[in-house]
Amino acid sequence: TRQQAASLMSMGIAHEIKNPLGMIVSKISRLRENPADASLTLKTVDTVGRMVDRLNTVLNNMLNITSEKRERFNLANLCEEVTQAIQATCDDKKIILNTTVPASHLEGDTTQLYQVLINLTKNSIEAMPDGGTLSITAEPSMYRNKDQQLVSGIRLVVADTGTGIPPDIQSKIFDAYFSHGKYQSTGLGLSIVLQIIDQHGGMIDFTSVPHQGSSFFVYLPLPEP
């Protein structure tokens, strides 16, 4: 329900801002004890600046999530925007980016779904520190929604050849407060990704093999004629 969604978002905001605020308080307290330390002052300014940027990103993401705007859109165009956003990073990290997404007309909030794809691709990029291949593909697919109803939709796949997800944490990565390496909260967090997909009547699943890579499968329903 919307009330449950709002509650989860509120808890997410509290969780997301607690760590950076705690770090800011700690750094400033230390600086107060050593006000004449020029090196410490520079480090504190740098850390506080980064934490403020992170807080700003978190709040902007949360505001985007709460302001839902449904519209018809072409999935191929949305994926092209994501590709353009991450291409330079992939080039820098020697990651080959392959995108094969045919024109598919869906209905949903493009801002939210863009953030979902950015989150998934960012995780993939961070899982390949020594380079690799990141693939974004889509194809028609039937799937069962949360009510176990068979739905005609599109399966969007974000796959990488990275480090994979350790088996002992695979059941936890969608938990609201789970934090482990590249699966820690990063503004949205996978729990919010799951919520967005659920609100769109979709499903998300994944497979992962340590040292071989991970694939995330996002299922979205086709709009009614």
Secondary structure, DSSP 8 states (H G I E B T S, - for coil): -HHHHHHHHHHHHHHHHHHHHHHHHHHHHHHHH-TT-HHHHHHHHHHHHHHHHHHHHHHHHHHHHHS---EEEEHHHHHHHHHHHHHHHHHHTTEEEEEE----EEEE-HHHHHHHHHHHHHHHHHT-TT-EEEEEEEEEEEEE-TT--EEEEEEEEEEE-SS---GGGTTTTTSTT---GGGS--SSHHHHHHHHHHHTT-EEEEEEETTTEEEEEEEEE----
